[in-house]
Amino acid sequence: MNSTIYTTPPSHPSSLFPNITLCKTIKHLKQVHAHMIKTAQIHDPLAAAEVLRFCALSNNRDIHYARKVFDQMHQPNCFSWNTIIRALAESNDDGKPLAALLLFFQMVCDASVDPNQFTFPSVLKACAQTSRLKEGMQVHGLVVKYGLDSDEFVVSNLVRMYVMCGVMKDAHLLFIRNLIEFEEGDEVVRNNKKKEEGNVVLWNVMVDGMPQRSVVSWNVMISGYAQNGLFKEAIEMFREMQMGDVCPNYVTLISVLPAISRFGALELGKWVHLYAEKNGIEIDDVLGSALVDMYSKCGSIEKALQVFERLPRKNAITWSTIIGGLAMHGRANDALDYFSRMERSGVTPSDVTYIGVLSACSHAGLVDEGRSFFSHMVKAVGFEPRIEHYGCMVDLLGRAGHLEEAEELILNMPIKPDDVIWKALLGACKIHGNIEMGRRVAKVLMDMVPHDSGSYVALSNMYASSGNWEAVADVRLMMKEMDIRKDPGCSWIELDGEIHEFLVDDDSHSRAKEIHSMLDEIANQLRLIGYRPDTSQVLLNLDEEEKESALQYHSEKIAVAFGLICTSPHTPLLIVKNLRICEDCHSSMKLISKIYKRKIVIRDRKRFHHFEHGSCSCKDYW
């Protein structure tokens, strides 16, 4: 006869001390604590641990008091060590995470209590927050020593520590090793399950628990790659995750969307959006803002507006995101209208909102409006302008030709200008041909960021525009001596979910011959309607034929040619470029959109250009 013996689970420690459980404030807890000291109940390790847990981890926590409680413990158990270490590691106060590390090392040195699988996640979090890679690697060694290097939760935090410290190679190796071990372990469990069909409860616990824990590691890697600027790797990791049996969750989607936005991978972004809706993942203000940002940066501002309008709650972040998106697409009037709607809805604009508003003014040349918004932000709202606000104003004034006013603004800023602001002024000097100021600004940049190619290239281009080839040679010799290399032009296009990358004069693609044939066809079609390449944009001392050839193989033109041969007629093309589009490419794209009856959307370093029917959305102001 089969029989099952049921045992009553042990009571949770908190149930043994109702006086502590009923505490609502730290003041009340201190009274209970005093009574426990008076009655000697505090000498019970469980009682002391519960007092510590309340003041360290409850909503009414007082970490300073918790530390005093801990220091008075005669022989704290592992639970108490873990409690105080966790409290310090999770604190946002400067110095607390470091204190968590020091306390952990004290725990190891005392050797009275061994750390366990609940100790290391908090310690590793402290290493990550303080960017202490050396200490993190030492902790990794202890994880191995104590045999916890196969614990999914510990390993997830190890991966996160390496990610936060910027060591993506080690994070990836650890992640892959853990993934393989997890899959092998899963197979062992499956085999054991076949042998022991009766132990269904254990099987369900193991299988149900593993995928949820595993998704944490995937999320850490995806967000880690994105946060370290390795967007392509983040997308590849997301695709690998889809191929496995781990389902993306809310955190996954928020982690991968910035990478999708960076590459303008609209189809993948749409898949993420559809996945969220089909799987019941709430599109709240955070995920909603990420989707609005993705659609904006992937060229579909109309879809971004649809997502925004459907959001159940709109806060300053969601409003700022849509305003910034409209600004990026050159829809300044719409951006300002949404700013007015935001104010009417009762949501207070943040300083980030004003960055979007000022950016909108800059892209549309609304100088007076930009000055007015900046003044209102400072004098009426009371915001202290950030470096980004000054950057927008310099860009606004510089594009409009107010170079002296822009330079004066930089020189009178209450905060030290960074290289981005000086580059904005240098770019304006190039647009308006002010070589004297350009030389002065370039010198500032060369002193500030001596190994950044931007200032050297901009100065060289200004000299080349004026035909001063001797000065061009001097700048390029300086770059050669300092081993400074120009960032190559690079463009991306997404087709059928795959991102194709092209460099200037790129012939590495598997369909390079077809692409070059299409480029020749485009050049012939342009000539037939009387277009001649703007060779003034080729800032090299070459003859006219060589200059025309150089213009033909700019990366965005290669990407467009590839798009034309790979898509059906009338299909819109979306290109993302890492640099500002040149004037010849801009003029060419207007005509190509008309000749081939295509809408061509190009996102360059600054903004979007929507080419259609022979014109551009920027109205030739960029």
Helices and strands as residue ranges (DSSP letters): G 13-16, H 18-21, H 26-38, G 41-43, H 45-57, H 63-71, H 78-89, H 96-110, H 120-129, H 133-145, H 152-164, H 168-195, H 200-227, H 231-243, H 250-263, H 266-278, H 285-297, H 301-310, H 316-328, H 332-344, H 351-364, H 367-375, I 376-381, H 387-399, H 403-411, H 419-432, H 435-448, H 453-465, H 469-481, E 490-495, E 498-503, H 512-528, G 535-537, H 544-552, H 555-566, E 573-577, H 583-595, E 600-603, E 608-612, E 615-616
